[in-house]
């Protein structure tokens, strides 16, 4: 029986293949491209939510840069 971590990785591979059913790769490619990209996408979503929470708390602020991206920074009253 596979341990929980192995099961989690298997689920990640399944999700990737459901999004990209024609994909095929080596173990190294699956690790580098499929799993790492999926984790990055999941991490980006989590970080966006965390930043929204910090903005709602008034701890950080946000401004748009010249490229229409947001940059986040510590609010002035929060600086030590």
mmCIF file as gemmi writes it, N, C-alpha and C atoms, coordinates in Angstrom:
data_model
loop_
_atom_site.group_PDB
_atom_site.id
_atom_site.type_symbol
_atom_site.label_atom_id
_atom_site.label_alt_id
_atom_site.label_comp_id
_atom_site.label_asym_id
_atom_site.label_entity_id
_atom_site.label_seq_id
_atom_site.pdbx_PDB_ins_code
_atom_site.Cartn_x
_atom_site.Cartn_y
_atom_site.Cartn_z
_atom_site.occupancy
_atom_site.B_iso_or_equiv
_atom_site.pdbx_formal_charge
_atom_site.auth_seq_id
_atom_site.auth_asym_id
_atom_site.pdbx_PDB_model_num
ATOM 1 N N . UNK Axp A 1 ? 0.841 -1.183 0 1 0 ? 1 A 1
ATOM 2 C CA . UNK Axp A 1 ? 0 0 0 1 0 ? 1 A 1
ATOM 3 C C . UNK Axp A 1 ? 0.892 1.255 0 1 0 ? 1 A 1
ATOM 4 N N . UNK Axp A 2 ? 0.586 2.194 -0.858 1 0 ? 2 A 1
ATOM 5 C CA . UNK Axp A 2 ? 1.369 3.428 -0.978 1 0 ? 2 A 1
ATOM 6 C C . UNK Axp A 2 ? 1.104 4.342 0.209 1 0 ? 2 A 1
ATOM 7 N N . UNK Axp A 3 ? 2.155 5.065 0.628 1 0 ? 3 A 1
ATOM 8 C CA . UNK Axp A 3 ? 1.947 6.005 1.725 1 0 ? 3 A 1
ATOM 9 C C . UNK Axp A 3 ? 1.188 7.238 1.237 1 0 ? 3 A 1
ATOM 10 N N . UNK Axp A 4 ? 0.817 8.09 2.146 1 0 ? 4 A 1
ATOM 11 C CA . UNK Axp A 4 ? -0.021 9.258 1.821 1 0 ? 4 A 1
ATOM 12 C C . UNK Axp A 4 ? 0.657 10.205 0.843 1 0 ? 4 A 1
ATOM 13 N N . UNK Axp A 5 ? 1.968 10.39 0.992 1 0 ? 5 A 1
ATOM 14 C CA . UNK Axp A 5 ? 2.676 11.299 0.084 1 0 ? 5 A 1
ATOM 15 C C . UNK Axp A 5 ? 2.653 10.762 -1.349 1 0 ? 5 A 1
ATOM 16 N N . UNK Axp A 6 ? 2.869 9.468 -1.496 1 0 ? 6 A 1
ATOM 17 C CA . UNK Axp A 6 ? 2.84 8.848 -2.823 1 0 ? 6 A 1
ATOM 18 C C . UNK Axp A 6 ? 1.445 8.984 -3.426 1 0 ? 6 A 1
ATOM 19 N N . UNK Axp A 7 ? 0.422 8.78 -2.624 1 0 ? 7 A 1
ATOM 20 C CA . UNK Axp A 7 ? -0.959 8.933 -3.106 1 0 ? 7 A 1
ATOM 21 C C . UNK Axp A 7 ? -1.214 10.368 -3.56 1 0 ? 7 A 1
ATOM 22 N N . UNK Axp A 8 ? -0.688 11.318 -2.799 1 0 ? 8 A 1
ATOM 23 C CA . UNK Axp A 8 ? -0.864 12.734 -3.154 1 0 ? 8 A 1
ATOM 24 C C . UNK Axp A 8 ? -0.203 13.035 -4.499 1 0 ? 8 A 1
ATOM 25 N N . UNK Axp A 9 ? 1.003 12.536 -4.712 1 0 ? 9 A 1
ATOM 26 C CA . UNK Axp A 9 ? 1.708 12.751 -5.983 1 0 ? 9 A 1
ATOM 27 C C . UNK Axp A 9 ? 0.942 12.09 -7.122 1 0 ? 9 A 1
ATOM 28 N N . UNK Axp A 10 ? 0.419 10.889 -6.881 1 0 ? 10 A 1
ATOM 29 C CA . UNK Axp A 10 ? -0.373 10.205 -7.911 1 0 ? 10 A 1
ATOM 30 C C . UNK Axp A 10 ? -1.597 11.042 -8.288 1 0 ? 10 A 1
ATOM 31 N N . UNK Axp A 11 ? -2.234 11.661 -7.312 1 0 ? 11 A 1
ATOM 32 C CA . UNK Axp A 11 ? -3.394 12.526 -7.587 1 0 ? 11 A 1
ATOM 33 C C . UNK Axp A 11 ? -2.974 13.751 -8.401 1 0 ? 11 A 1
ATOM 34 N N . UNK Axp A 12 ? -1.801 14.312 -8.101 1 0 ? 12 A 1
ATOM 35 C CA . UNK Axp A 12 ? -1.308 15.451 -8.873 1 0 ? 12 A 1
ATOM 36 C C . UNK Axp A 12 ? -1.083 15.06 -10.333 1 0 ? 12 A 1
ATOM 37 N N . UNK Axp A 13 ? -0.517 13.886 -10.557 1 0 ? 13 A 1
ATOM 38 C CA . UNK Axp A 13 ? -0.288 13.405 -11.923 1 0 ? 13 A 1
ATOM 39 C C . UNK Axp A 13 ? -1.623 13.202 -12.638 1 0 ? 13 A 1
ATOM 40 N N . UNK Axp A 14 ? -2.601 12.648 -11.948 1 0 ? 14 A 1
ATOM 41 C CA . UNK Axp A 14 ? -3.936 12.475 -12.536 1 0 ? 14 A 1
ATOM 42 C C . UNK Axp A 14 ? -4.527 13.812 -12.951 1 0 ? 14 A 1
ATOM 43 N N . UNK Axp A 15 ? -4.445 14.813 -12.054 1 0 ? 15 A 1
ATOM 44 C CA . UNK Axp A 15 ? -5.004 16.139 -12.371 1 0 ? 15 A 1
ATOM 45 C C . UNK Axp A 15 ? -4.32 16.74 -13.598 1 0 ? 15 A 1
ATOM 46 N N . UNK Axp A 16 ? -3.002 16.58 -13.666 1 0 ? 16 A 1
ATOM 47 C CA . UNK Axp A 16 ? -2.282 17.119 -14.812 1 0 ? 16 A 1
ATOM 48 C C . UNK Axp A 16 ? -2.748 16.443 -16.095 1 0 ? 16 A 1
ATOM 49 N N . UNK Axp A 17 ? -2.853 15.128 -16.073 1 0 ? 17 A 1
ATOM 50 C CA . UNK Axp A 17 ? -3.249 14.399 -17.273 1 0 ? 17 A 1
ATOM 51 C C . UNK Axp A 17 ? -4.695 14.675 -17.665 1 0 ? 17 A 1
ATOM 52 N N . UNK Axp A 18 ? -5.534 15.016 -16.706 1 0 ? 18 A 1
ATOM 53 C CA . UNK Axp A 18 ? -6.905 15.395 -17.046 1 0 ? 18 A 1
ATOM 54 C C . UNK Axp A 18 ? -6.92 16.736 -17.762 1 0 ? 18 A 1
ATOM 55 N N . UNK Axp A 19 ? -5.996 17.645 -17.384 1 0 ? 19 A 1
ATOM 56 C CA . UNK Axp A 19 ? -5.895 18.941 -18.054 1 0 ? 19 A 1
ATOM 57 C C . UNK Axp A 19 ? -5.187 18.83 -19.395 1 0 ? 19 A 1
ATOM 58 N N . UNK Axp A 20 ? -4.229 17.901 -19.494 1 0 ? 20 A 1
ATOM 59 C CA . UNK Axp A 20 ? -3.4 17.744 -20.693 1 0 ? 20 A 1
ATOM 60 C C . UNK Axp A 20 ? -3.378 16.262 -21.089 1 0 ? 20 A 1
ATOM 61 N N . UNK Axp A 21 ? -4.484 15.751 -21.631 1 0 ? 21 A 1
ATOM 62 C CA . UNK Axp A 21 ? -4.574 14.311 -21.883 1 0 ? 21 A 1
ATOM 63 C C . UNK Axp A 21 ? -3.588 13.757 -22.907 1 0 ? 21 A 1
ATOM 64 N N . UNK Axp A 22 ? -3.01 14.585 -23.733 1 0 ? 22 A 1
ATOM 65 C CA . UNK Axp A 22 ? -2.053 14.079 -24.722 1 0 ? 22 A 1
ATOM 66 C C . UNK Axp A 22 ? -0.607 14.153 -24.225 1 0 ? 22 A 1
ATOM 67 N N . UNK Axp A 23 ? -0.406 14.552 -22.981 1 0 ? 23 A 1
ATOM 68 C CA . UNK Axp A 23 ? 0.951 14.703 -22.437 1 0 ? 23 A 1
ATOM 69 C C . UNK Axp A 23 ? 1.631 13.358 -22.247 1 0 ? 23 A 1
ATOM 70 N N . UNK Axp A 24 ? 2.943 13.372 -22.409 1 0 ? 24 A 1
ATOM 71 C CA . UNK Axp A 24 ? 3.774 12.212 -22.086 1 0 ? 24 A 1
ATOM 72 C C . UNK Axp A 24 ? 5.164 12.727 -21.763 1 0 ? 24 A 1
ATOM 73 N N . UNK Axp A 25 ? 5.847 12.072 -20.83 1 0 ? 25 A 1
ATOM 74 C CA . UNK Axp A 25 ? 7.175 12.545 -20.444 1 0 ? 25 A 1
ATOM 75 C C . UNK Axp A 25 ? 7.886 11.479 -19.632 1 0 ? 25 A 1
ATOM 76 N N . UNK Axp A 26 ? 9.165 11.694 -19.374 1 0 ? 26 A 1
ATOM 77 C CA . UNK Axp A 26 ? 9.974 10.819 -18.534 1 0 ? 26 A 1
ATOM 78 C C . UNK Axp A 26 ? 9.708 11.144 -17.064 1 0 ? 26 A 1
ATOM 79 N N . UNK Axp A 27 ? 10.257 10.33 -16.18 1 0 ? 27 A 1
ATOM 80 C CA . UNK Axp A 27 ? 10.13 10.608 -14.751 1 0 ? 27 A 1
ATOM 81 C C . UNK Axp A 27 ? 10.678 11.995 -14.442 1 0 ? 27 A 1
ATOM 82 N N . UNK Axp A 28 ? 11.832 12.314 -15.002 1 0 ? 28 A 1
ATOM 83 C CA . UNK Axp A 28 ? 12.446 13.623 -14.752 1 0 ? 28 A 1
ATOM 84 C C . UNK Axp A 28 ? 11.579 14.749 -15.291 1 0 ? 28 A 1
ATOM 85 N N . UNK Axp A 29 ? 11.023 14.558 -16.484 1 0 ? 29 A 1
ATOM 86 C CA . UNK Axp A 29 ? 10.155 15.578 -17.078 1 0 ? 29 A 1
ATOM 87 C C . UNK Axp A 29 ? 8.879 15.755 -16.289 1 0 ? 29 A 1
ATOM 88 N N . UNK Axp A 30 ? 8.287 14.652 -15.854 1 0 ? 30 A 1
ATOM 89 C CA . UNK Axp A 30 ? 7.058 14.74 -15.047 1 0 ? 30 A 1
ATOM 90 C C . UNK Axp A 30 ? 7.338 15.501 -13.763 1 0 ? 30 A 1
ATOM 91 N N . UNK Axp A 31 ? 8.465 15.189 -13.132 1 0 ? 31 A 1
ATOM 92 C CA . UNK Axp A 31 ? 8.822 15.873 -11.891 1 0 ? 31 A 1
ATOM 93 C C . UNK Axp A 31 ? 9.07 17.354 -12.128 1 0 ? 31 A 1
ATOM 94 N N . UNK Axp A 32 ? 9.87 17.661 -13.162 1 0 ? 32 A 1
ATOM 95 C CA . UNK Axp A 32 ? 10.267 19.053 -13.419 1 0 ? 32 A 1
ATOM 96 C C . UNK Axp A 32 ? 9.143 19.9 -13.978 1 0 ? 32 A 1
ATOM 97 N N . UNK Axp A 33 ? 8.382 19.339 -14.919 1 0 ? 33 A 1
ATOM 98 C CA . UNK Axp A 33 ? 7.411 20.146 -15.639 1 0 ? 33 A 1
ATOM 99 C C . UNK Axp A 33 ? 6.001 19.976 -15.125 1 0 ? 33 A 1
ATOM 100 N N . UNK Axp A 34 ? 5.517 18.777 -15.052 1 0 ? 34 A 1
ATOM 101 C CA . UNK Axp A 34 ? 4.121 18.57 -14.676 1 0 ? 34 A 1
ATOM 102 C C . UNK Axp A 34 ? 3.884 18.951 -13.22 1 0 ? 34 A 1
ATOM 103 N N . UNK Axp A 35 ? 4.634 18.326 -12.324 1 0 ? 35 A 1
ATOM 104 C CA . UNK Axp A 35 ? 4.368 18.51 -10.898 1 0 ? 35 A 1
ATOM 105 C C . UNK Axp A 35 ? 4.799 19.888 -10.418 1 0 ? 35 A 1
ATOM 106 N N . UNK Axp A 36 ? 5.98 20.325 -10.841 1 0 ? 36 A 1
ATOM 107 C CA . UNK Axp A 36 ? 6.468 21.624 -10.371 1 0 ? 36 A 1
ATOM 108 C C . UNK Axp A 36 ? 5.573 22.762 -10.852 1 0 ? 36 A 1
ATOM 109 N N . UNK Axp A 37 ? 5.149 22.739 -12.099 1 0 ? 37 A 1
ATOM 110 C CA . UNK Axp A 37 ? 4.263 23.793 -12.624 1 0 ? 37 A 1
ATOM 111 C C . UNK Axp A 37 ? 2.922 23.788 -11.913 1 0 ? 37 A 1
ATOM 112 N N . UNK Axp A 38 ? 2.42 22.604 -11.64 1 0 ? 38 A 1
ATOM 113 C CA . UNK Axp A 38 ? 1.142 22.504 -10.942 1 0 ? 38 A 1
ATOM 114 C C . UNK Axp A 38 ? 1.269 23.073 -9.527 1 0 ? 38 A 1
ATOM 115 N N . UNK Axp A 39 ? 2.376 22.764 -8.861 1 0 ? 39 A 1
ATOM 116 C CA . UNK Axp A 39 ? 2.596 23.299 -7.509 1 0 ? 39 A 1
ATOM 117 C C . UNK Axp A 39 ? 2.753 24.81 -7.54 1 0 ? 39 A 1
ATOM 118 N N . UNK Axp A 40 ? 3.44 25.314 -8.547 1 0 ? 40 A 1
ATOM 119 C CA . UNK Axp A 40 ? 3.598 26.764 -8.663 1 0 ? 40 A 1
ATOM 120 C C . UNK Axp A 40 ? 2.231 27.418 -8.839 1 0 ? 40 A 1
ATOM 121 N N . UNK Axp A 41 ? 1.396 26.87 -9.694 1 0 ? 41 A 1
ATOM 122 C CA . UNK Axp A 41 ? 0.054 27.426 -9.901 1 0 ? 41 A 1
ATOM 123 C C . UNK Axp A 41 ? -0.755 27.387 -8.612 1 0 ? 41 A 1
ATOM 124 N N . UNK Axp A 42 ? -0.674 26.28 -7.883 1 0 ? 42 A 1
ATOM 125 C CA . UNK Axp A 42 ? -1.394 26.177 -6.617 1 0 ? 42 A 1
ATOM 126 C C . UNK Axp A 42 ? -0.831 27.16 -5.601 1 0 ? 42 A 1
ATOM 127 N N . UNK Axp A 43 ? 0.496 27.319 -5.575 1 0 ? 43 A 1
ATOM 128 C CA . UNK Axp A 43 ? 1.114 28.257 -4.645 1 0 ? 43 A 1
ATOM 129 C C . UNK Axp A 43 ? 0.741 29.694 -4.972 1 0 ? 43 A 1
ATOM 130 N N . UNK Axp A 44 ? 0.672 30.03 -6.235 1 0 ? 44 A 1
ATOM 131 C CA . UNK Axp A 44 ? 0.284 31.386 -6.629 1 0 ? 44 A 1
ATOM 132 C C . UNK Axp A 44 ? -1.116 31.686 -6.119 1 0 ? 44 A 1
ATOM 133 N N . UNK Axp A 45 ? -2.023 30.745 -6.287 1 0 ? 45 A 1
ATOM 134 C CA . UNK Axp A 45 ? -3.394 30.93 -5.811 1 0 ? 45 A 1
ATOM 135 C C . UNK Axp A 45 ? -3.415 31.131 -4.287 1 0 ? 45 A 1
ATOM 136 N N . UNK Axp A 46 ? -2.651 30.343 -3.567 1 0 ? 46 A 1
ATOM 137 C CA . UNK Axp A 46 ? -2.588 30.457 -2.111 1 0 ? 46 A 1
ATOM 138 C C . UNK Axp A 46 ? -1.989 31.794 -1.691 1 0 ? 46 A 1
ATOM 139 N N . UNK Axp A 47 ? -0.925 32.22 -2.361 1 0 ? 47 A 1
ATOM 140 C CA . UNK Axp A 47 ? -0.286 33.498 -2.03 1 0 ? 47 A 1
ATOM 141 C C . UNK Axp A 47 ? -1.236 34.652 -2.314 1 0 ? 47 A 1
ATOM 142 N N . UNK Axp A 48 ? -1.982 34.595 -3.419 1 0 ? 48 A 1
ATOM 143 C CA . UNK Axp A 48 ? -2.961 35.646 -3.717 1 0 ? 48 A 1
ATOM 144 C C . UNK Axp A 48 ? -3.991 35.762 -2.589 1 0 ? 48 A 1
ATOM 145 N N . UNK Axp A 49 ? -4.478 34.64 -2.113 1 0 ? 49 A 1
ATOM 146 C CA . UNK Axp A 49 ? -5.446 34.655 -1.015 1 0 ? 49 A 1
ATOM 147 C C . UNK Axp A 49 ? -4.825 35.226 0.26 1 0 ? 49 A 1
ATOM 148 N N . UNK Axp A 50 ? -3.584 34.833 0.543 1 0 ? 50 A 1
ATOM 149 C CA . UNK Axp A 50 ? -2.901 35.333 1.735 1 0 ? 50 A 1
ATOM 150 C C . UNK Axp A 50 ? -2.698 36.842 1.653 1 0 ? 50 A 1
ATOM 151 N N . UNK Axp A 51 ? -2.325 37.337 0.478 1 0 ? 51 A 1
ATOM 152 C CA . UNK Axp A 51 ? -2.147 38.785 0.304 1 0 ? 51 A 1
ATOM 153 C C . UNK Axp A 51 ? -3.463 39.528 0.505 1 0 ? 51 A 1
ATOM 154 N N . UNK Axp A 52 ? -4.55 38.984 0.009 1 0 ? 52 A 1
ATOM 155 C CA . UNK Axp A 52 ? -5.862 39.608 0.222 1 0 ? 52 A 1
ATOM 156 C C . UNK Axp A 52 ? -6.195 39.68 1.708 1 0 ? 52 A 1
ATOM 157 N N . UNK Axp A 53 ? -5.891 38.629 2.443 1 0 ? 53 A 1
ATOM 158 C CA . UNK Axp A 53 ? -6.129 38.63 3.889 1 0 ? 53 A 1
ATOM 159 C C . UNK Axp A 53 ? -5.312 39.722 4.569 1 0 ? 53 A 1
ATOM 160 N N . UNK Axp A 54 ? -4.039 39.841 4.192 1 0 ? 54 A 1
ATOM 161 C CA . UNK Axp A 54 ? -3.173 40.856 4.788 1 0 ? 54 A 1
ATOM 162 C C . UNK Axp A 54 ? -3.635 42.269 4.425 1 0 ? 54 A 1
ATOM 163 N N . UNK Axp A 55 ? -4.14 42.438 3.205 1 0 ? 55 A 1
ATOM 164 C CA . UNK Axp A 55 ? -4.709 43.741 2.818 1 0 ? 55 A 1
ATOM 165 C C . UNK Axp A 55 ? -5.941 44.041 3.652 1 0 ? 55 A 1
ATOM 166 N N . UNK Axp A 56 ? -6.824 43.051 3.812 1 0 ? 56 A 1
ATOM 167 C CA . UNK Axp A 56 ? -8.042 43.237 4.596 1 0 ? 56 A 1
ATOM 168 C C . UNK Axp A 56 ? -7.725 43.593 6.045 1 0 ? 56 A 1
ATOM 169 N N . UNK Axp A 57 ? -6.624 43.061 6.571 1 0 ? 57 A 1
ATOM 170 C CA . UNK Axp A 57 ? -6.195 43.373 7.938 1 0 ? 57 A 1
ATOM 171 C C . UNK Axp A 57 ? -5.545 44.755 8.034 1 0 ? 57 A 1
ATOM 172 N N . UNK Axp A 58 ? -5.221 45.349 6.896 1 0 ? 58 A 1
ATOM 173 C CA . UNK Axp A 58 ? -4.559 46.646 6.884 1 0 ? 58 A 1
ATOM 174 C C . UNK Axp A 58 ? -3.062 46.549 7.119 1 0 ? 58 A 1
ATOM 175 N N . UNK Axp A 59 ? -2.494 45.365 6.977 1 0 ? 59 A 1
ATOM 176 C CA . UNK Axp A 59 ? -1.069 45.168 7.221 1 0 ? 59 A 1
ATOM 177 C C . UNK Axp A 59 ? -0.228 45.539 6.011 1 0 ? 59 A 1
ATOM 178 N N . UNK Axp A 60 ? -0.745 45.258 4.821 1 0 ? 60 A 1
ATOM 179 C CA . UNK Axp A 60 ? -0.036 45.602 3.58 1 0 ? 60 A 1
ATOM 180 C C . UNK Axp A 60 ? -0.947 46.434 2.693 1 0 ? 60 A 1
ATOM 181 N N . UNK Axp A 61 ? -0.344 47.016 1.669 1 0 ? 61 A 1
ATOM 182 C CA . UNK Axp A 61 ? -1.092 47.752 0.669 1 0 ? 61 A 1
ATOM 183 C C . UNK Axp A 61 ? -0.642 47.254 -0.703 1 0 ? 61 A 1
ATOM 184 N N . UNK Axp A 62 ? -1.371 47.696 -1.715 1 0 ? 62 A 1
ATOM 185 C CA . UNK Axp A 62 ? -1.122 47.234 -3.081 1 0 ? 62 A 1
ATOM 186 C C . UNK Axp A 62 ? -1.141 48.429 -4.017 1 0 ? 62 A 1
ATOM 187 N N . UNK Axp A 63 ? -0.292 48.383 -5.013 1 0 ? 63 A 1
ATOM 188 C CA . UNK Axp A 63 ? -0.365 49.386 -6.08 1 0 ? 63 A 1
ATOM 189 C C . UNK Axp A 63 ? -0.015 48.706 -7.388 1 0 ? 63 A 1
ATOM 190 N N . UNK Axp A 64 ? -0.537 49.239 -8.467 1 0 ? 64 A 1
ATOM 191 C CA . UNK Axp A 64 ? -0.252 48.718 -9.8 1 0 ? 64 A 1
ATOM 192 C C . UNK Axp A 64 ? 1.076 49.296 -10.265 1 0 ? 64 A 1
ATOM 193 N N . UNK Axp A 65 ? 1.898 48.45 -10.886 1 0 ? 65 A 1
ATOM 194 C CA . UNK Axp A 65 ? 3.133 48.969 -11.451 1 0 ? 65 A 1
ATOM 195 C C . UNK Axp A 65 ? 2.901 49.337 -12.914 1 0 ? 65 A 1
ATOM 196 N N . UNK Axp A 66 ? 3.948 49.673 -13.624 1 0 ? 66 A 1
ATOM 197 C CA . UNK Axp A 66 ? 3.826 50.105 -15.023 1 0 ? 66 A 1
ATOM 198 C C . UNK Axp A 66 ? 3.384 48.999 -15.962 1 0 ? 66 A 1
ATOM 199 N N . UNK Axp A 67 ? 3.395 47.768 -15.493 1 0 ? 67 A 1
ATOM 200 C CA . UNK Axp A 67 ? 3.048 46.624 -16.333 1 0 ? 67 A 1
ATOM 201 C C . UNK Axp A 67 ? 1.687 46.06 -15.983 1 0 ? 67 A 1
ATOM 202 N N . UNK Axp A 68 ? 0.869 46.818 -15.268 1 0 ? 68 A 1
ATOM 203 C CA . UNK Axp A 68 ? -0.47 46.423 -14.836 1 0 ? 68 A 1
ATOM 204 C C . UNK Axp A 68 ? -0.46 45.245 -13.859 1 0 ? 68 A 1
ATOM 205 N N . UNK Axp A 69 ? 0.681 44.978 -13.273 1 0 ? 69 A 1
ATOM 206 C CA . UNK Axp A 69 ? 0.76 43.979 -12.212 1 0 ? 69 A 1
ATOM 207 C C . UNK Axp A 69 ? 0.655 44.7 -10.88 1 0 ? 69 A 1
ATOM 208 N N . UNK Axp A 70 ? 0.279 43.973 -9.88 1 0 ? 70 A 1
ATOM 209 C CA . UNK Axp A 70 ? 0.228 44.555 -8.545 1 0 ? 70 A 1
ATOM 210 C C . UNK Axp A 70 ? 1.533 44.289 -7.822 1 0 ? 70 A 1
ATOM 211 N N . UNK Axp A 71 ? 1.946 45.258 -7.032 1 0 ? 71 A 1
ATOM 212 C CA . UNK Axp A 71 ? 3.055 45.068 -6.105 1 0 ? 71 A 1
ATOM 213 C C . UNK Axp A 71 ? 2.511 45.325 -4.709 1 0 ? 71 A 1
ATOM 214 N N . UNK Axp A 72 ? 3.015 44.59 -3.751 1 0 ? 72 A 1
ATOM 215 C CA . UNK Axp A 72 ? 2.512 44.65 -2.382 1 0 ? 72 A 1
ATOM 216 C C . UNK Axp A 72 ? 3.622 45.114 -1.472 1 0 ? 72 A 1
ATOM 217 N N . UNK Axp A 73 ? 3.259 45.854 -0.432 1 0 ? 73 A 1
ATOM 218 C CA . UNK Axp A 73 ? 4.255 46.408 0.472 1 0 ? 73 A 1
ATOM 219 C C . UNK Axp A 73 ? 3.629 46.661 1.833 1 0 ? 73 A 1
ATOM 220 N N . UNK Axp A 74 ? 4.487 46.736 2.83 1 0 ? 74 A 1
ATOM 221 C CA . UNK Axp A 74 ? 4.074 46.995 4.193 1 0 ? 74 A 1
ATOM 222 C C . UNK Axp A 74 ? 3.495 48.399 4.285 1 0 ? 74 A 1
ATOM 223 N N . UNK Axp A 75 ? 2.334 48.517 4.903 1 0 ? 75 A 1
ATOM 224 C CA . UNK Axp A 75 ? 1.732 49.838 5.066 1 0 ? 75 A 1
ATOM 225 C C . UNK Axp A 75 ? 2.625 50.677 5.977 1 0 ? 75 A 1
ATOM 226 N N . UNK Axp A 76 ? 2.653 51.976 5.731 1 0 ? 76 A 1
ATOM 227 C CA . UNK Axp A 76 ? 3.552 52.885 6.444 1 0 ? 76 A 1
ATOM 228 C C . UNK Axp A 76 ? 3.415 52.769 7.966 1 0 ? 76 A 1
ATOM 229 N N . UNK Axp A 77 ? 2.192 52.713 8.481 1 0 ? 77 A 1
ATOM 230 C CA . UNK Axp A 77 ? 2.021 52.65 9.936 1 0 ? 77 A 1
ATOM 231 C C . UNK Axp A 77 ? 2.483 51.316 10.524 1 0 ? 77 A 1
ATOM 232 N N . UNK Axp A 78 ? 2.737 50.328 9.683 1 0 ? 78 A 1
ATOM 233 C CA . UNK Axp A 78 ? 3.185 49.02 10.155 1 0 ? 78 A 1
ATOM 234 C C . UNK Axp A 78 ? 4.709 48.913 10.238 1 0 ? 78 A 1
ATOM 235 N N . UNK Axp A 79 ? 5.414 49.855 9.643 1 0 ? 79 A 1
ATOM 236 C CA . UNK Axp A 79 ? 6.874 49.768 9.614 1 0 ? 79 A 1
ATOM 237 C C . UNK Axp A 79 ? 7.431 49.949 11.016 1 0 ? 79 A 1
ATOM 238 N N . UNK Axp A 80 ? 8.515 49.235 11.263 1 0 ? 80 A 1
ATOM 239 C CA . UNK Axp A 80 ? 9.12 49.222 12.612 1 0 ? 80 A 1
ATOM 240 C C . UNK Axp A 80 ? 10.237 50.213 12.72 1 0 ? 80 A 1
